[in-house]
Amino acid sequence: MELPFVTLDVFTTTRYRGNPLAVVTIPAGSPPLSQDQKQTIAREFNLSETVFVHDVPDPESNKQRVIDIFITDAEIPFAGHPTIGTAVFLRPQGVDTLIAKAGPIALVETASGHVQAEIPHNVRQHAKTLADLPAPGPGQFNVDASIRRLERDAPLFSIVNGMTFALINLPDLDNLAQVSLSGTQIPSEQLLDDGWQTGFLSKYFYVFVNQKTENSKTIFSIRSRMMEASFEDPATGSAACALSCYLTLQQPDLQNQIFRFEIDQGVEMGRESNIAVEVALRDSKIDTVKLSGTATQVMHGHVTV
């Protein structure tokens, strides 16, 4: 059996920047892939994520698609750059909803080639921080004492159950350039609240660059980097959503407002990515989270199963 695939660079209009993504289509009527087969294909692509799209027999009338999102060693409920990349790929078919494990994701085309996705969310700030690790692994924290202190005290924040980030606020871009891979995974089972102790946990470093107000909307410009053990991610939409929700909840006025976050990630590794998130509040709680971006296709072909 041969399955068509494309790769796209996501959160960029320039090939070979942004975050690469593989999208594999499972045609309607094809034999289903096992979990092991999907995991093997994701490992073969060896990208941060691979998406499997379940095609439908009636694409003219059915504008929803079920998707499965895999990293190289597990399936995950949601991730941002796979959502945006898959949405851009499927827009010519008129697809307006993706069904991920985390829930349905409504899509809107905001400009030619740009999409906005309403992200399922179940936000939670966990009681512990990295300072509560009973036995930090070798290289778990930065060698610089000031960065190490900020790492240890950073909040652990989930955008959904299974996707959690240590949100580490650094004072300037020089400090952001100094952060390095730890080579050591963070043991989520030792740090996260009961019922939340599985899934993805990594460090998300960020620096405030600018803040302005336009049309009564507060806009934050941010630079960021995402580090997970021995891997740096060029663009992490789920982390950008988590950070945007966390920062929104820190604002002094939590009445019905919309905050916009324009986040540039991957600059230091030569794969600049431009991510936008809008968070709307209702009655002092997160109401909607909307992730925006674009993607450009790089390769296409077939996977033999």
N, C-alpha and C positions, 0 to 999 in steps of 0.2 A: 504494500500500500504506500502511495506517495501523497504527502500532504503539502499544499502550497504554503510558503512562508514569505514574509518580508522582514527586513530590518529597517528601523527608523532611528534617527537621532532626535531625541525629544527635548523640548524646551529650548529650541533653537531653530533658526531659519537657515543655518549654515551647516552643510555636511561636515562630519568629523569633529563637531563640537556637540555640546549637550550630552545627553545620556543615551547610549545605544539600547535598543529594545528589539527583541524578536517577537513577531506575531505569527503564530501558526494557526491556520484555519482547518477545522475538522468539518468536511463537507456533510451536509444533511444526508442521512442514509448510510454513512460510513460506519464500519464497526467501531464501537467505542474504544478509546484508549484506556488502558489501565493506569492507575496512579504511578506504578513503577515505570511504565513507558513514557508518561509525561515527564517524570522526574529525570529519566535518562536523556530525553531530548533537551531539557533545560540545562542539564550538566554538559551536554555536547556543545550547545551554543556558548556556555560559560560566560554569559552576560549577567548583570545584576538581577534582571528579571526576564522571563519568557512568558508570554501570554498565549493561551489556547482559546480560540474563538469557536464556539459551537454554532455553525451555520444552520439556517432554517430552510425548510422546503418552500416557504412562501415569502421570500424577501420583499416582494412588492407590497405586501400588506402587514407583515410582521416587522416592526422597527425596533425590537428588543433583541439583544444577544447575550447569552450566558457566557461568562469568561472565567477561566481558571488562571491564577497568577502563581508562578513558581519562581523561587530563587534556586540556586544550584543544589540545595540540599533539603528543601521543604516547600510545601505550598503555604501561601500566606493569604489572609482574608482580604487585604486591600494594599495597594501601593499607588502613589500618585503618578509617577512617570509612565507606568504601564497603562493607567487609565487614560491619560491625555494622548499618548501615542496610539493606543487602540482606537480611541474616539476619532482622531484625525484620519486614521486609516479607513474607518468605516463610514465616515461622513458622506462619501459619494453614494452610498447605499441608503442614505436617509436615516440611519440608525439614530434614535434619540434616547435610548436607555441601555446601559450595561448592567447586567446582573452579576455582581461579584459575591463572594462568600460573605462579605460584610454587609451586603444589602444592595438594593437598586441604586444606580447612579444616573441621574437625569443629565442630559447633554444639551447644550445650546451652542450654535456657531455664532461667535461674537464678531468675527471678521473673516475674510477669506483665509481659510487654513488655520484659523485660531478657534479653539473650543473652550467652553467653560463647563466644568463638571460639578454638580452638587454632590458633595462628598458625604457618605454615611459617617456618622461620628458618635462616639460614646466616650467623652473625654473624662480623664481621671488623673489627678495628681496623687502620686503614691506617697505613703508616709515616710519611707526611707529615702536616703540618698546614697551615692557611691561611698560616702564616708562610713556607711554601715557595713561595708564588706568585711567579713570576719578575717579573711586572708587574701588580700589583693594579690593577683598574679604578677609575675615579673613584667615590668614595663606597663603595668595597668594605668599608671598616672604619668603625666608629663614630668620631665626632669626639671623644668623651670618651676620654682617654688610657688610663684604667684599664680601661674596657670594651674598647677596641681591643686591649690586651694580652691580655685573656682570650679574645677572638675568635681572635687569631693563634695562641695556644697550645692551643686546644681540640682534643680528639681527633676524628678523622673516623671514624665508626663506621657500619657497614652492618648492617641487620637481615636483608636478603637482597641478593643481587647486583642492583644497579639502584636500591636505595633506601638512600641514605647521608645522614648528618647530621653537621654540626659541632656537638658537644654542649658548649654554652657555659654554664658554671656562674657565675652572678652572685651577689654577696654579699647582696643584699636586694631588696625589691620596688620601692624607689625606682629602683635601677639598671634593673630590668626595665621600668619605665615609661619609661625614657629611650631604650631601643633603638629604632631606626628602620630603615625600608627602605633598602637600599643602592641600588636601581635597577640593580644590576649582577649578572649571573649568575656563579656560581662555575664555572670551567672544570674539570669533573671529570677530563678527560683529562690535566690537568697535575698532579693531586694524588693520584689513587687508584691502588692497586696494579695491577700487570699483570693483565689479565683481568677487572677490575672498573671499567673506565674509561668506562662508558656509564651512562645512566639519570639519576636524580634526585639532586641534591646541594643541600642548603640548610642554613640555620642554625637551630638549636633552642636557645633561651635558656631557662634554668631556675633556680629558686631553691628551696632546701630550706625548707619551712615548719614541719614537725614530724616527729618520729619517735617511735614507740611500739611496744610489744610486746603482742600479744593472742593468747592460746592458743598460745604459743611461736612465733608468726609475727611477724616484724618488718615494720612498716607505715610507709612513708614518705609524707608529704604534700608535694606539690610544686606550684608555680605555673610556668607555661611560656608561651612565645610562639614561633611558628614564622614565620621570615621567608625569603622566596624572591624575590630581586630586588625587583620592585615589588609583591609580593603578600604579605599576611599571612593565614595560615590559622587559622580559629577553632578547629579541632580536628584533630590529626594523629596518628591511631592508630599508624601505622608509626613515627613519630618517638618516640611514647611507648613503644612496644615496644623500639626501639633504645636509648633512654635507660635503660629498666628493665633490659635485659640488660647494658648497660655498667656500671651502678651495682652490679648483683648481682655481677659479676665483680671489683669492687673491694673486696668485703667480706673481712674477715680470715679468716672461716671459710667455706670453700667446700665443706664436706661436704653431705650430702643435706639441703637446707633449701628452704623456700619463702619468697620475699619478695613483699610486696604494695606496689604503688605507686599512690597515688590522686592523679591529676594534673588540676589545673584549668587550662584553657587558654582564651584568647579573652576574658578578663575586660576587658582594656584596650580592646578594640574593641566592647564591648557585646554579645558573643555567647558568654557563659560556657558552657563545655563541661566535662563531668565524665567523665573517662576512668579506668578501672581496669585494671591489668596485674598478673598474678601470674607470677612466674618461678620455676621449680623447678630445682634443681641435682641432678645425679647424678654422682658421681665427679669432682667439681670442674669439671664442664662444664654448659652450659645443656642441660636436658633438655626442658622444655616451656615455652611462652610462651602465656599465656591472656589475651586482651583482652576486656574486658566493657564493656557500655554499653546504651543504649536509643535509641529514635528515635520521632519523632512525625510523622505524615503531614501535609503542608501542601497540596499540589495534586495533581490528577490530570487526565489528558486523553489526547490522541493526537498522535503525531508522524507527519506525512505524508512519505513517502519517495518 
